[in-house]
Amino acid sequence: MAVQMAAIIVGGVLGGIQLDKWLKLKFPVFTLVLTLLSVFLAMYYFIKDVIKK
């Protein structure tokens, strides 16, 4: 479960960094948005899995 959460968060962070580099943005908008979104998604999967067990 921890590996899954880490993979979701790392994927969001790296995706945001790559989008910001590709679009040449001065402020890391996509990094912030995708990081927060991936943290919420990881927490959702965690809570869903805990309730299931």
DAJOQUI-V876682 format. One record per residue. N is the residue number from 1. RES is the residue in three letters. PHI is phi in whole degrees, -180 to 180 (none if undefined). Layout:
n=<N,N>
res=<RES,RES>
phi=<PHI,PHI>
//
This chain:
n=<1,2,3,4,5,6,7,8,9,10,11,12,13,14,15,16,17,18,19,20,21,22,23,24,25,26,27,28,29,30,31,32,33,34,35,36,37,38,39,40,41,42,43,44,45,46,47,48,49,50,51,52,53>
res=<MET,ALA,VAL,GLN,MET,ALA,ALA,ILE,ILE,VAL,GLY,GLY,VAL,LEU,GLY,GLY,ILE,GLN,LEU,ASP,LYS,TRP,LEU,LYS,LEU,LYS,PHE,PRO,VAL,PHE,THR,LEU,VAL,LEU,THR,LEU,LEU,SER,VAL,PHE,LEU,ALA,MET,TYR,TYR,PHE,ILE,LYS,ASP,VAL,ILE,LYS,LYS>
phi=<none,-67,-67,-64,-64,-64,-65,-64,-68,-63,-62,-66,-65,-65,-63,-65,-63,-65,-65,-65,-66,-65,-87,55,-85,-77,-102,-75,-64,-68,-63,-65,-66,-70,-65,-63,-63,-70,-66,-64,-65,-64,-66,-62,-64,-64,-64,-60,-71,-67,-65,-64,-85>
//
